[in-house]
Amino acid sequence: MQRHPVNRNLSVYSGETFHGFAIMADKGPFIYEYLETLKVTIGRALGQYPRVFAFRCDLRFPANALRSDKGDSNSVMSEFLASFKAQIESSRNVAARNNQHTHKSEVRYVWAREQGQGSNVHHYHLLILLNWDAFYTLGRFGSERVNMIHRLEQAWACALRLPLDCIQGLVHIPRDAKHHIRRYDPIGQERLFYRASYLCKEATKPFGNSCHVFGSSRN
């Protein structure tokens, strides 16, 4: 491995596997430390919950947003996560009033800030991990019921300080986004790690502009 030319604290990693897990080699090279963080985050989720519901989503900015967070801050991501966590906690509290055996869920996550070539606006890729016994599906866009997609849209609208109807299409669920994994199911874990390794690639990350391009939950 070699040190990253812009951030010497990071190491550039090339290969088809990482600690025994397949990765998207055609998207490489990767940042070793990001892959390690991804592995640790998944491990912490499975250490707490025997079954984990994980999913990918992307967050983009509207062209005419009043607040675009184009500068050196990821505060919009912090606000998104705070809103999303509050909604998850509220959902569990409501459920607990009807069933004392309701399962709680921590929110664990990994995010990457990326910026396409020729673009002056970044976007975010996320992996979110929840307790499968508390949440198990995303739901549908446009559903009248409060589902996971609605919570994501609500959190992104809150972070952008825009009405909910102004952020339609800005929360994207990519293909093969959902994963249900078990603590003793290495095949399921490998599929998730492979899919999520995309967040750890070196390409399209705006290194060198004084802001973090990668983050994760801390416990």
DRENDO-1510 file (C-alpha; in Angstrom, 1 decimal, always signed):
<recs>
REC; n; res; u; v; w
REC; 1; MET; +0.0; +0.0; +0.0 .
REC; 2; GLN; +1.0; +3.6; -0.6 .
REC; 3; ARG; +0.1; +6.8; +1.2 .
REC; 4; HIS; -2.5; +8.9; -0.4 .
REC; 5; PRO; -0.9; +11.8; -2.3 .
REC; 6; VAL; -3.2; +14.4; -0.8 .
REC; 7; ASN; -3.9; +13.0; +2.7 .
REC; 8; ARG; -0.8; +11.3; +4.0 .
REC; 9; ASN; -2.8; +9.8; +6.9 .
REC; 10; LEU; -4.6; +7.5; +4.5 .
REC; 11; SER; -3.4; +4.5; +2.6 .
REC; 12; VAL; -4.4; +3.5; -1.0 .
REC; 13; TYR; -5.5; -0.1; -1.2 .
REC; 14; SER; -5.9; -2.3; -4.3 .
REC; 15; GLY; -7.2; -5.8; -4.4 .
REC; 16; GLU; -10.2; -8.0; -4.9 .
REC; 17; THR; -10.7; -8.9; -1.2 .
REC; 18; PHE; -10.4; -7.1; +2.2 .
REC; 19; HIS; -9.9; -9.3; +5.3 .
REC; 20; GLY; -11.6; -12.2; +3.4 .
REC; 21; PHE; -14.5; -10.2; +2.0 .
REC; 22; ALA; -14.9; -9.5; -1.7 .
REC; 23; ILE; -14.9; -5.9; -2.7 .
REC; 24; MET; -15.8; -4.0; -5.9 .
REC; 25; ALA; -12.4; -4.3; -7.4 .
REC; 26; ASP; -13.4; -2.7; -10.6 .
REC; 27; LYS; -14.2; +0.5; -8.7 .
REC; 28; GLY; -10.8; +0.6; -7.0 .
REC; 29; PRO; -8.4; +1.6; -5.7 .
REC; 30; PHE; -9.9; +2.1; -2.2 .
REC; 31; ILE; -8.9; +3.8; +1.0 .
REC; 32; TYR; -7.7; +1.2; +3.4 .
REC; 33; GLU; -8.9; +3.1; +6.5 .
REC; 34; TYR; -12.3; +3.5; +5.1 .
REC; 35; LEU; -12.7; -0.2; +4.4 .
REC; 36; GLU; -11.5; -0.9; +8.0 .
REC; 37; THR; -14.1; +1.5; +9.3 .
REC; 38; LEU; -16.9; -0.1; +7.2 .
REC; 39; LYS; -15.9; -3.6; +8.6 .
REC; 40; VAL; -15.9; -2.3; +12.2 .
REC; 41; THR; -19.2; -0.6; +11.8 .
REC; 42; ILE; -20.9; -3.7; +10.4 .
REC; 43; GLY; -19.3; -5.7; +13.2 .
REC; 44; ARG; -20.6; -3.4; +15.9 .
REC; 45; ALA; -24.1; -3.7; +14.6 .
REC; 46; LEU; -24.0; -7.5; +14.5 .
REC; 47; GLY; -22.4; -7.5; +17.9 .
REC; 48; GLN; -25.4; -5.8; +19.4 .
REC; 49; TYR; -28.1; -7.3; +17.2 .
REC; 50; PRO; -28.1; -10.9; +16.0 .
REC; 51; ARG; -30.1; -9.7; +12.9 .
REC; 52; VAL; -29.4; -6.5; +11.1 .
REC; 53; PHE; -31.3; -4.6; +8.4 .
REC; 54; ALA; -28.9; -2.6; +6.3 .
REC; 55; PHE; -29.6; -0.4; +3.3 .
REC; 56; ARG; -27.9; +2.0; +0.9 .
REC; 57; CYS; -29.2; +5.5; +0.0 .
REC; 58; ASP; -27.9; +8.6; -1.8 .
REC; 59; LEU; -28.6; +12.2; -0.9 .
REC; 60; ARG; -28.3; +15.0; -3.5 .
REC; 61; PHE; -28.9; +18.7; -3.4 .
REC; 62; PRO; -31.5; +20.6; -5.4 .
REC; 63; ALA; -30.2; +23.0; -8.0 .
REC; 64; ASN; -32.1; +25.9; -6.4 .
REC; 65; ALA; -31.6; +25.0; -2.7 .
REC; 66; LEU; -31.6; +27.9; -0.3 .
REC; 67; ARG; -28.9; +26.1; +1.5 .
REC; 68; SER; -26.5; +23.8; -0.5 .
REC; 69; ASP; -23.7; +23.3; +2.0 .
REC; 70; LYS; -21.2; +23.6; -0.9 .
REC; 71; GLY; -18.4; +24.8; +1.2 .
REC; 72; ASP; -16.1; +23.1; +3.7 .
REC; 73; SER; -18.7; +21.8; +6.1 .
REC; 74; ASN; -20.6; +18.6; +6.4 .
REC; 75; SER; -23.1; +20.2; +8.8 .
REC; 76; VAL; -25.9; +19.2; +6.5 .
REC; 77; MET; -25.0; +15.5; +7.0 .
REC; 78; SER; -24.9; +16.0; +10.8 .
REC; 79; GLU; -28.4; +17.6; +10.7 .
REC; 80; PHE; -29.7; +14.8; +8.5 .
REC; 81; LEU; -28.5; +12.1; +10.9 .
REC; 82; ALA; -29.8; +13.9; +13.9 .
REC; 83; SER; -33.3; +14.1; +12.3 .
REC; 84; PHE; -33.2; +10.6; +11.1 .
REC; 85; LYS; -32.2; +9.3; +14.6 .
REC; 86; ALA; -34.9; +11.3; +16.3 .
REC; 87; GLN; -37.5; +9.7; +14.0 .
REC; 88; ILE; -36.2; +6.2; +14.6 .
REC; 89; GLU; -36.3; +6.8; +18.4 .
REC; 90; SER; -39.8; +8.4; +18.2 .
REC; 91; SER; -41.1; +5.4; +16.2 .
REC; 92; ARG; -39.8; +3.0; +18.8 .
REC; 93; ASN; -41.3; +5.0; +21.6 .
REC; 94; VAL; -44.7; +5.0; +20.0 .
REC; 95; ALA; -44.4; +1.2; +19.4 .
REC; 96; ALA; -43.4; +0.7; +23.0 .
REC; 97; ARG; -46.6; +2.3; +24.2 .
REC; 98; ASN; -48.5; -0.5; +22.5 .
REC; 99; ASN; -46.2; -3.3; +23.2 .
REC; 100; GLN; -43.8; -3.4; +26.1 .
REC; 101; HIS; -41.6; -6.0; +24.3 .
REC; 102; THR; -41.0; -3.7; +21.3 .
REC; 103; HIS; -37.4; -3.9; +20.1 .
REC; 104; LYS; -35.2; -0.7; +20.2 .
REC; 105; SER; -32.7; +0.2; +17.5 .
REC; 106; GLU; -29.5; +2.1; +17.4 .
REC; 107; VAL; -28.7; +3.9; +14.2 .
REC; 108; ARG; -25.3; +3.0; +12.8 .
REC; 109; TYR; -24.0; +4.4; +9.5 .
REC; 110; VAL; -21.2; +5.0; +7.1 .
REC; 111; TRP; -21.2; +8.0; +4.7 .
REC; 112; ALA; -19.1; +9.2; +1.9 .
REC; 113; ARG; -19.0; +12.7; +0.4 .
REC; 114; GLU; -18.4; +12.5; -3.4 .
REC; 115; GLN; -18.2; +15.0; -6.3 .
REC; 116; GLY; -18.4; +14.0; -9.9 .
REC; 117; GLN; -15.8; +15.2; -12.4 .
REC; 118; GLY; -16.8; +18.6; -13.7 .
REC; 119; SER; -19.3; +19.2; -11.0 .
REC; 120; ASN; -19.1; +21.9; -8.3 .
REC; 121; VAL; -21.7; +20.3; -6.0 .
REC; 122; HIS; -21.1; +17.2; -3.9 .
REC; 123; HIS; -23.5; +14.5; -2.9 .
REC; 124; TYR; -23.5; +11.8; -0.3 .
REC; 125; HIS; -23.6; +8.0; -0.3 .
REC; 126; LEU; -24.8; +6.3; +2.9 .
REC; 127; LEU; -25.1; +2.8; +4.4 .
REC; 128; ILE; -27.5; +2.7; +7.4 .
REC; 129; LEU; -27.7; -0.3; +9.7 .
REC; 130; LEU; -30.7; -1.0; +12.1 .
REC; 131; ASN; -32.0; -3.7; +14.3 .
REC; 132; TRP; -33.8; -6.1; +11.9 .
REC; 133; ASP; -36.3; -7.0; +14.7 .
REC; 134; ALA; -37.3; -3.3; +14.8 .
REC; 135; PHE; -37.2; -2.4; +11.1 .
REC; 136; TYR; -37.1; -4.8; +8.1 .
REC; 137; THR; -38.2; -2.8; +5.0 .
REC; 138; LEU; -37.9; +0.5; +3.2 .
REC; 139; GLY; -41.4; +0.9; +1.9 .
REC; 140; ARG; -42.4; +2.7; -1.2 .
REC; 141; PHE; -41.8; +6.2; -2.5 .
REC; 142; GLY; -45.0; +8.2; -2.3 .
REC; 143; SER; -46.7; +5.9; +0.2 .
REC; 144; GLU; -49.3; +7.5; +2.5 .
REC; 145; ARG; -47.9; +5.4; +5.3 .
REC; 146; VAL; -44.8; +6.6; +7.3 .
REC; 147; ASN; -42.1; +4.2; +6.2 .
REC; 148; MET; -38.3; +4.3; +6.1 .
REC; 149; ILE; -38.2; +6.2; +2.8 .
REC; 150; HIS; -40.5; +8.9; +4.2 .
REC; 151; ARG; -38.1; +9.2; +7.2 .
REC; 152; LEU; -35.1; +9.6; +4.9 .
REC; 153; GLU; -36.9; +12.3; +2.9 .
REC; 154; GLN; -38.1; +14.0; +6.0 .
REC; 155; ALA; -34.6; +14.1; +7.5 .
REC; 156; TRP; -33.1; +15.4; +4.3 .
REC; 157; ALA; -35.7; +18.1; +4.0 .
REC; 158; CYS; -35.0; +19.1; +7.6 .
REC; 159; ALA; -31.2; +19.2; +6.9 .
REC; 160; LEU; -31.7; +21.4; +3.8 .
REC; 161; ARG; -34.4; +23.5; +5.6 .
REC; 162; LEU; -36.7; +23.0; +2.7 .
REC; 163; PRO; -40.4; +21.8; +2.6 .
REC; 164; LEU; -40.8; +18.1; +2.0 .
REC; 165; ASP; -42.3; +18.6; -1.4 .
REC; 166; CYS; -39.2; +20.5; -2.6 .
REC; 167; ILE; -36.8; +17.5; -2.2 .
REC; 168; GLN; -38.7; +14.9; -4.2 .
REC; 169; GLY; -36.2; +12.8; -6.2 .
REC; 170; LEU; -33.2; +13.9; -4.1 .
REC; 171; VAL; -33.2; +10.8; -1.9 .
REC; 172; HIS; -32.3; +7.9; -4.1 .
REC; 173; ILE; -32.4; +4.2; -3.3 .
REC; 174; PRO; -29.9; +2.4; -5.6 .
REC; 175; ARG; -30.4; -1.1; -6.9 .
REC; 176; ASP; -29.7; -4.0; -4.5 .
REC; 177; ALA; -30.0; -1.5; -1.7 .
REC; 178; LYS; -31.5; -3.8; +1.0 .
REC; 179; HIS; -29.6; -6.4; +3.0 .
REC; 180; HIS; -30.9; -8.6; +5.8 .
REC; 181; ILE; -27.9; -10.1; +7.5 .
REC; 182; ARG; -27.4; -12.4; +10.5 .
REC; 183; ARG; -24.6; -12.7; +13.0 .
REC; 184; TYR; -23.6; -16.2; +11.9 .
REC; 185; ASP; -24.2; -15.8; +8.2 .
REC; 186; PRO; -20.9; -15.0; +6.6 .
REC; 187; ILE; -22.4; -15.2; +3.1 .
REC; 188; GLY; -24.9; -12.4; +3.8 .
REC; 189; GLN; -22.2; -10.3; +5.5 .
REC; 190; GLU; -19.9; -10.7; +2.5 .
REC; 191; ARG; -22.7; -9.6; +0.1 .
REC; 192; LEU; -23.3; -6.5; +2.2 .
REC; 193; PHE; -19.6; -5.7; +2.5 .
REC; 194; TYR; -19.1; -6.1; -1.3 .
REC; 195; ARG; -22.0; -3.7; -2.0 .
REC; 196; ALA; -21.0; -1.2; +0.6 .
REC; 197; SER; -17.3; -1.2; -0.4 .
REC; 198; TYR; -18.3; +1.3; -3.1 .
REC; 199; LEU; -18.4; +4.0; -0.4 .
REC; 200; CYS; -14.7; +3.4; +0.3 .
REC; 201; LYS; -13.3; +3.9; -3.2 .
REC; 202; GLU; -10.8; +6.7; -3.7 .
REC; 203; ALA; -12.3; +8.1; -6.9 .
REC; 204; THR; -14.6; +11.1; -6.9 .
REC; 205; LYS; -13.9; +12.1; -3.3 .
REC; 206; PRO; -13.0; +15.8; -3.0 .
REC; 207; PHE; -9.8; +15.4; -1.0 .
REC; 208; GLY; -7.9; +18.5; +0.0 .
REC; 209; ASN; -10.6; +21.0; +0.5 .
REC; 210; SER; -10.4; +21.0; +4.3 .
REC; 211; CYS; -13.5; +18.9; +5.0 .
REC; 212; HIS; -14.0; +15.2; +5.8 .
REC; 213; VAL; -15.1; +13.0; +2.8 .
REC; 214; PHE; -15.9; +10.0; +4.9 .
REC; 215; GLY; -17.6; +9.4; +8.3 .
REC; 216; SER; -19.2; +6.8; +10.4 .
REC; 217; SER; -21.1; +6.2; +13.7 .
REC; 218; ARG; -18.8; +6.1; +16.7 .
REC; 219; ASN; -20.0; +3.1; +18.6 .
</recs>
